[in-house]
């Protein structure tokens, strides 16, 4: 049975959505941190994941970190769930494109906004780090909204693991200031709502602390 180590509302949410969409038998183990951000439970977690982050997926002898990698593994392990288009197809390549943009660019920008002190040694530069992050997230949102179009998903009618990732980041963006939140874009709000309306994905989003809907 798969074990997924997680913190509610974190980047472990997309692989949890993927597991639920696949109908997989899995166990969730919550990682707990102290006020300094150090993992304190379960014992030995940092040895399992040397980056000390979540998620970590364990399947037998396989120990896998990084949310996008976990999502792709789940999609491959449960092909009947159709969480990825056929390998080698144009849609498969495009899904990899959007998943990579979401993790390499968008997620990284969110982390700079949440933890600006990790990205500069200048105590007076924190606001500048956050401002640059917000500007980049606005550009990404425009690109994603254009891709979604009439949607409801990034590839149109087919839901993929990239949509699980996008819905998670849309939820994160609710922490930004008004005028910068992704759900303020009607296409992105409609995308989130389409993901949340799926029985498995919606259940997982709510369990992770995300809203059931955003006003489109």
matplotlib code that plots the C-alpha trace (Angstrom):
import matplotlib.pyplot as plt

x = [0.0, 1.2, 2.0, 1.9, 3.6, 1.9, 1.1, -2.5, -2.8, 0.8, 2.2, 1.3, -2.3, -1.9, -0.6, -3.4, -5.9, -4.3, -4.5, -8.2, -9.0, -7.3, -9.2, -5.9, -5.5, -3.2, -2.3, -1.8, 0.9, 0.9, 4.3, 4.4, 6.8, 7.8, 7.6, 11.1, 9.9, 11.8, 10.1, 9.5, 7.1, 7.2, 10.6, 13.2, 11.3, 14.3, 16.2, 13.4, 13.3, 16.7, 15.2, 12.9, 9.9, 6.6, 5.3, 7.1, 5.5, 6.5, 5.4, 7.2, 10.9, 10.3, 10.8, 9.7, 9.8, 8.7, 5.0, 5.2, 7.2, 4.7, 1.8, 3.4, 4.2, 0.6, -0.7, 1.5, 0.7, -3.1, -3.5, -7.2, -7.7, -6.6, -4.7, -2.3, -2.9, -1.4, 2.4, 4.1, 1.0, 0.8, -1.5, 0.9, 3.7, 1.5, 0.5, 4.2, 4.6, 1.9, 3.0, 6.6, 5.4, 3.3, 6.1, 9.2, 7.9, 4.6, 5.2, 8.7, 7.2, 4.7, 7.5, 9.4, 6.2, 5.6, 9.3, 11.1, 13.7, 15.0, 15.8, 17.7, 20.3, 19.1, 16.5, 15.4, 14.8, 12.0, 9.2, 11.1, 11.3, 7.6, 6.8, 8.8, 7.0, 3.6, 4.5, 5.7, 2.6, 0.4, 2.2, 1.8, -1.9, -2.4, -0.8, -2.8, -6.1, -5.4, -4.7, -7.9, -10.1, -13.6, -11.9, -13.0, -9.4, -6.0, -6.5, -10.2, -12.4, -9.7, -8.7, -5.0, -2.6, -1.7, -5.2, -4.8, -1.6, -3.2, -6.2, -3.8, -1.9, -5.1, -6.0, -2.7, -3.2, -6.1, -3.4, -2.2, -3.5, -6.8, -6.1, -3.4, -5.4, -5.7, -9.5, -10.1, -9.6, -12.8, -11.1, -9.0, -11.9, -14.0, -11.1, -10.9, -14.6, -14.5, -11.8, -13.7, -16.9, -15.2, -16.2, -12.7, -10.8, -13.3, -13.3, -9.5, -9.4, -11.9, -10.0, -6.8, -8.5, -9.3, -12.7, -15.4, -15.8, -14.5, -16.8, -16.2]
y = [0.0, 3.5, 5.9, 9.6, 11.9, 15.3, 18.6, 19.8, 22.4, 21.8, 20.7, 17.1, 18.0, 17.3, 13.7, 13.2, 14.3, 11.9, 9.0, 9.7, 10.1, 6.7, 5.1, 4.0, 2.3, 4.5, 5.8, 9.5, 10.3, 13.9, 15.5, 17.9, 20.8, 23.0, 26.7, 27.0, 24.9, 21.7, 18.4, 16.7, 13.9, 11.2, 10.2, 9.8, 11.7, 13.8, 10.7, 9.5, 12.9, 14.6, 18.0, 17.8, 18.8, 17.2, 15.2, 11.9, 8.9, 5.4, 2.4, -0.8, -0.1, 3.1, 6.4, 9.3, 13.0, 16.1, 16.6, 16.6, 13.3, 11.8, 12.8, 11.3, 8.1, 7.7, 8.4, 5.7, 3.2, 3.6, 4.0, 3.3, 6.6, 8.4, 11.1, 11.6, 11.5, 8.6, 8.6, 10.3, 12.1, 15.9, 16.2, 14.2, 16.6, 19.6, 18.2, 17.9, 21.5, 22.8, 20.6, 21.9, 25.5, 25.0, 23.4, 25.1, 28.6, 29.1, 27.0, 28.5, 32.0, 31.2, 29.9, 33.2, 35.1, 32.9, 32.7, 35.8, 35.5, 32.3, 34.2, 37.2, 38.0, 41.6, 42.2, 45.3, 43.3, 41.1, 43.3, 43.4, 39.6, 39.4, 42.1, 40.3, 37.1, 38.6, 40.1, 36.7, 35.0, 37.5, 36.7, 33.0, 33.5, 35.2, 32.4, 29.8, 31.6, 31.9, 28.1, 27.2, 29.3, 27.7, 24.7, 23.5, 22.0, 22.8, 20.3, 21.1, 18.2, 15.9, 16.2, 15.5, 15.7, 19.2, 20.3, 19.0, 21.0, 24.1, 23.9, 23.6, 26.7, 28.6, 27.8, 29.1, 32.4, 33.2, 34.3, 37.1, 40.6, 41.5, 42.2, 39.5, 36.4, 33.9, 33.2, 36.8, 35.7, 34.1, 31.4, 30.3, 30.4, 28.3, 25.9, 25.5, 25.0, 22.3, 20.4, 20.9, 19.6, 16.2, 13.8, 12.6, 15.8, 18.0, 15.7, 15.9, 19.7, 20.2, 17.8, 19.7, 23.0, 24.5, 26.0, 24.1, 26.9, 30.3, 33.0, 33.0]
z = [0.0, -0.8, 2.0, 1.4, 3.9, 3.9, 5.6, 5.0, 2.2, 1.0, -2.3, -1.2, -2.2, -5.9, -5.4, -2.8, -5.4, -7.9, -5.5, -4.8, -8.5, -9.1, -6.3, -4.8, -1.4, 0.5, 3.9, 4.8, 7.4, 8.6, 9.1, 12.1, 12.5, 15.4, 15.4, 13.8, 10.9, 11.8, 11.2, 14.6, 13.6, 12.4, 13.7, 11.0, 8.4, 7.4, 6.6, 4.3, 2.6, 2.8, 1.7, 4.7, 2.6, 1.7, -0.1, 0.2, -1.4, -0.3, -2.4, -1.3, -1.7, -3.7, -1.9, -4.1, -3.4, -5.3, -6.0, -9.8, -9.8, -7.4, -9.6, -12.7, -10.9, -9.7, -13.2, -14.6, -11.8, -12.3, -16.1, -15.9, -14.1, -17.2, -15.2, -18.2, -21.9, -23.9, -23.6, -26.5, -27.7, -28.2, -25.2, -23.1, -24.0, -23.3, -19.9, -19.1, -20.2, -17.9, -15.0, -15.3, -15.5, -12.4, -10.3, -11.6, -12.0, -10.2, -7.1, -6.8, -7.0, -4.3, -2.1, -2.6, -1.5, 1.6, 2.6, 1.3, 4.0, 2.3, -0.9, 0.3, 3.0, 3.0, 5.7, 3.9, 0.7, 1.7, 0.3, -3.0, -3.2, -2.6, -5.1, -7.8, -6.9, -7.3, -10.6, -11.9, -10.6, -12.5, -15.7, -15.1, -14.3, -17.7, -19.6, -17.7, -18.2, -21.9, -22.1, -20.1, -22.3, -22.3, -20.5, -18.2, -17.8, -19.2, -22.0, -22.5, -21.5, -20.0, -16.4, -15.7, -12.8, -14.0, -13.2, -9.7, -9.3, -10.7, -8.4, -5.4, -6.4, -7.1, -3.5, -2.3, -4.2, -2.0, 0.6, -1.7, -1.5, -3.3, -6.9, -7.1, -6.3, -9.2, -8.6, -9.5, -13.1, -14.3, -16.3, -13.4, -10.9, -13.3, -13.6, -9.9, -9.6, -12.3, -10.4, -7.1, -8.6, -9.3, -6.5, -5.6, -6.3, -4.5, -1.5, -1.3, -1.7, 1.1, 3.3, 2.6, 3.8, 0.4, -0.4, -2.2, -4.8, -5.9, -7.3, -11.0]

ax = plt.figure().add_subplot(projection="3d")
ax.plot(x, y, z, "-o")
ax.set_aspect("equal")
plt.show()
